[in-house]
């Protein structure tokens, strides 16, 4: 395959996926919002800000015009953060190859998109803006993965979910290699729900991990252990499944496969996980003290220095839980922590007591 591919978003994950595709001999253009990042990629063959230490191939080119990146491509992968994804899509609607439905579109962004109707899953929102051809033909790509590992050739598995078997297979073939395994799924809603909600659980997991470490270092009574973490992970998976079913997930096995338990596990336990890191910094650095409430945190999220998608998802999962009348104590507790209503330690103790 020697395809023309565009990637909208030069963050860590967008760059890693672009590298995988370019390494297979495809020509890849990637859109960077930051001119410095584009120059770094083109001149130094590095994305030092978002994916340091990874050499990028000559067939990967960075541009600062999203329309140029999208124009005339066989494949386009949307990789902008959920907060900015819709605006990036709106910027390419008049590109001829998009307007005519000639470009296959895949999405690797995790999270929800805020709309006048409340938070919605990514694909259903984009279908309202893209030409009619794309309805039921978009592909959502997720799974237990980290840019730092995928870009370095660590064996990883992903799911390419679409209502179109043809489009799922096309993206599967575009991405797969001996080090990157890609599987198809028809459960578009379930895979999206897993990818978004697992980041919420990962923040809670990071807080628990930091509390466990802190107690050991200070010689305090250690009431949290590895078993506590597994308890939280299992309960979190249950909440993800509850939410996914309420949103219309079609396949129960989605939650017990790499989309569900696999992605949740790596997001919670990996040192590369930004949401786990943010949870730890809530405890270790009292990072929430700089913000008034959750809305203020989301508005000033750039001040954190990295983007924990679970912060944004935490607000929207709470709204969806209230809308569908779902009992989700972990998500509810995390929302109240991020909104500075309760402390992490009080939440964790109350959560465990609630399980008794």
N, C-alpha and C positions, 0 to 999 in steps of 0.2 A: 504494500500500500504506500502510495506517495500522495497523500491528501493535503489540501490547503485547509488549515485549521486556525481559528481565532479563539483566544481566551480573554474574556473581559474580567480583569482583576489580577493584579500582580502581587497579591499577598503570598504568604508561605504556601498555602494549598494550591492556589491557582498556578504558581510558578512550578511547584512539584509536578502537577499533572501536565503542564505544558512541556516540561523536560522529558517526562516519560514518553509523550507522543512524539516529540522531536527526535528523541533517541532512536525511534523506530524508522527514521528516514523521512518523516513528514515535515513540511514547512509550516512553522507555527509563528503567528503574530500574537503578542500579548499586550493588552492595554494596561498602562500604568497611569494612575492619577498623579503620581509624583514624577516630575521631570528628572529628578536626581536618580530615582530608581531605574527609569528607562535608560538613562545614560550609563549607569553602572552595568546594566545587563548587556547593552550593546558594545560598550568599550572594554569592560573588564571580564565579561562573561560570568558575572556574579550578581546575585540579589542580596547584597550585604546587609540590608536593613531587615528583610523579612525571612531570608533563608541563607544565613551566612555559612560559608565553608563549602558550598556546593557549586561545582563547576558546571556551567550551562553550555549546551552545544551551539555550534555556529548556525544551525538551522532554526534557532529561536531568536526572534527579533522583537524588541519592545517599541511600542508606539504610544503617543499621548493623545491620539484621536480615536475614540471608540468606534466611530463610523468607519474609519479606515481599517481598523482591525476586523470589523464584521463584514466588510464589503467583499463579495465574490468568494466567500468561503464555502467549502463543502460541509464543514462542521463548525459550530460555534459553541463554546462552553462558557456558561455564566458562572463567575467565581467571586463577584463582589459581595461584601458582607450584607447580611439581610437588611440592615438599616438603609443601605444605599442601592440595593439591587434593582428596585423598581425604576429609579431614576436612570440607572445605566441602561435598562431595557428601553425606556422611553426615548433615549438618545439615539437609538439605532433603528427606530420603526420605519424611517423613510429610506433606509438602505435598500436598493433595488432587490438584492438577493434575499433579504428578509421579507420585504413587502410581497414578493412573489412566492415565498415559501420554498425557495430553492436550497436553503441552508438548514441542515438538521441541527436542532438545538438541544443541548444537555445542560443540566444544572448541578453544580456541586456545592452550592451555598446551603448552610444549615440554618433553620430557624423559621420564624413566621414573618408575614408582612402585614403591617397595620393598614387597615382600610376603614372607610366610613361604616362598614358593616361589622367592624371588629377585626381581631387578628385572624388571618387566613393562612392556609398552607401555601407554599410558594407556587406550585404549578398551577393551581386553580386561579390564583391571582394573575399570573402572567398570561394565562389563556384569555383573560378579559381584555388584554392590551395588544397581544400579538395577532397577526392575521388569522383568519379562521382555519387555515390549513393546519396550524399548530395544535388545535384542540385534539386531545387524545394522542398526539404525536410527540410531545415533549418527553424527555428522558431525565429521570432523577437518579443521580449517582451518589452513593454513600456507602459507609461500611467502617469497620474498625481500622482506622488508618491515621497516620501522622505524616505531615509533609517531610519532617526531618528524616523519617525512615524510608518512605516511598522514594524520595529523591536520591537516596543512597542505595537503592536496590534491595532493601529488606523485603522478604516475601510477605505479601499483603493480599487480602481479599476484599473485593468491593461488590456491590449490587447495582445493576443498571435496571431501574424499574420504569416501566412504561406500559400504557394501555396498548401500545403498538409493539407487537413482537418484532416486527421488522426493524423499527428504530432502536429498540433495545439491543438487538443483535449487532446492528451497525456500530453502536458505541462500544459494545463489548469487544468487538474486533479491533476498534480503534485503540482501545486502552490496554488490552491484555498482552501479557508477555510471560516469559518463564518465571518472572519475579512478581508479577501482578496478576492475580487471578480475578476474573470478572464473571459474575453469574447474573442471569436474567430473573426478573420478577414482574408479575402483573399487579402486585399490591402497592400501587403508587402512594396511596394514603398512608398505609402502615409504615412504609420505609421512611417517608417524610416525617411522620410523627416520632418515630424512634430517633431520627437524626437530630430533631429539634429538642425534644424533651430530655434526652440523656444529658445534655449540657447543664440542665438545672440540677439534676441529681449529682453531677460531678462537682459542682460548687459545694453542695452539702457534704460530699465525700471528702473534699479537700479540707473543710473545716474540721471534720471529725479526725482526719489524719493528723492535723496540726495539734488538736487538743490532746490526742494520744501521745504524740511526741513531746509536747510541753510538759505533761504530767510526769513522764519518765525522766526528763532532764531536770525537773525541779524536785524530784523525790516525793511527789505527791501521790495520793492513792490513785492507782491506775484502774479506772472503771471502764475505759474503752480499750478494746483490743482488736486483733484481726477478725475475730468472730463478730464483733460489733460492726466492723466495716462490711462484712459479708451480709449481715442482717440488713444494713442500710441499702446495699446494692440490690438485694433480692426484693426488698420492699419498693425500691425505686423502679425496678423493672415492672413490678405489678402496676404501679401508677402509670407508667408509659403505656402499658397494655390497656388499662382502663381508658386513658385518653384516646389512644388509637382506635379502639372500638367505637367510642362515642363519635369520632370524626368520620368513621366509615371504613376502617381497615377491613380487608376482605380475607386475609389468610392468617390464621392463628400462628402458623409456623414462622411468620415474619419476626415475631417477638422472641422466639427461641433459637433463631438462626443468627448469622453474623450481623444482620441489621439491628437486631434487638440486643440480646445478651452480649454478643461479641463487641459491638460498638460501645455499649455502656461500660463494659469491663475495661477496655483499653482507655476510654476517656477518663474513667475514675482513677485508674492505677498508674498510668504512664507518666513519667516525669516530663514528657513533652506537652501534656494536657494544659491548655491555658485556663480552662475552667477550674480544674483541680488546683492549679497555682493560685487563682484568684481566691478560692475558698481558703487555702492556707494563709494567704496574706490578710484575709479578714481577721484571722486570729493573731498571726505573728506581727503584722504591721498596723493593725487597727485601721485598715484602708478605708473603711466606711465612714470614719469620723470626718473625712474631708467633704462629705456630701450631706445635704439636708435630708433627702429621701430618695426613693428609687427613681423617680422622674428626673431629679437633679443628676443622679448618677448616670442615667442613660444619656442625658443631654451633654454631659461633660465626660463621656466615656473615653475620649481621646487622651485625657489626662492620666489615665491608668498606665499608658505606655504600651498596651497590647489590648486586643479585643476579645474578652470573654463573652462569647455569644449567649451563654446561659443567663447573663444579667438581663438582656433584652427578652430572651425567651421566658425568664421567670415571671415577668409582668404579663406576658400573653398567655402562658399556661394557666396562670391564676384567673384571668378573664374567661378563658375557655372552660375551666372547671366550674366557675360560677354560672356561666351560661347553660352548661349541660347538667348542672347540679351533681357534680362528681365529688366524691370524697377522696382528696389527695393530700394527706397530711404533710408529706415531705415538701411538696411544691408550695403548699400554703405556708408552711413554716419558713421556707427559704424566702418567699415573698416578704414576709413580715420582718425577717432579718435585714434584707436589702432595703426595706422601707424604714429601717431603724425603729421598729416597734418592739422587738424582743432581742435578747442576746443569743448568740449561737449555743452557749452551754445550756441555757434555759430551754431552748427549743429541743436540743438533743435529748435532754432528760425527759421532757414532756412527751416526745415522740416515743421513746422507749417505754415509758409508763403507759402510754396509750395502747401499746401492743400487748400488755399483760392480760 
